[in-house]
Amino acid sequence: MPASTFVFTVTVTLERESGKFMSRDEMQGELEETLTQADPGSVEGGPDGDSVYQVIEWEVTATA
């Protein structure tokens, strides 16, 4: 059983700098892939700096 579950909402605003326009689906796919690859694996810290929690589940859900 997991010790704790957290839910974060990430808001991303994009502004084109150059090149051809991408579709919203393409932008969403690129952002979703980047977030999925950001899996931290573990969280460390605590009052004595010796607490370690393993990330047992990582899910990215896109809502457009």
N, C-alpha and C positions, 0 to 999 in steps of 0.2 A: 504494500500500500504506500503510495507516495506521501512524503512528509508534508508537502505543500503544493498547491496548484496556483499559478498566476496567469492572468490574461492581460495582454497589452494590446492597445489599439495604436497602429502606426498610420499616420497621415503623410502622404507624399505628394508634393506639388511639383510638377515638371514644367520647365520652360525651354523651348527649343533654342539651341545656340547656332546650329548649322545643319546642313544636309537636308535630305528630303523628309517629309512628314512621315511619322510612324502611325500605325493605327493604334487605337486605345488597347486593343487586344494584345498587340505586340509589346506595348509599354508595360501593360500589366504582367505579361509573361516574363519579361526581363526583370522586373522588380520582384516578382514572386520567386524566381530562381535565385536572385541575390539574397533574399531573406532566408530562403531554405538552406542555402549554403553557409549561413551565419551561425549554425548550430554551435553553441558554446561548449558542449560536452560536460562541463562541470562549473560549479559556483563555489568560490572559496572566500574566506574571511572570518567574521565572527569577532567576539570581544578579545580573544587571545590570538586571533589570526590563524588558528589551526582547524577551523571547521571546513569540511569539504562535503558538498552535495553533488551527486552525479545526476545529470539530466537524463531521465529515463524515457521521456517522450517529448517530441518537438514537432509541432504542426503549424503550418502556414496556411491560412484560409483566405482566399482572395474574394473580396466583395467589390463589385464595380458599380 
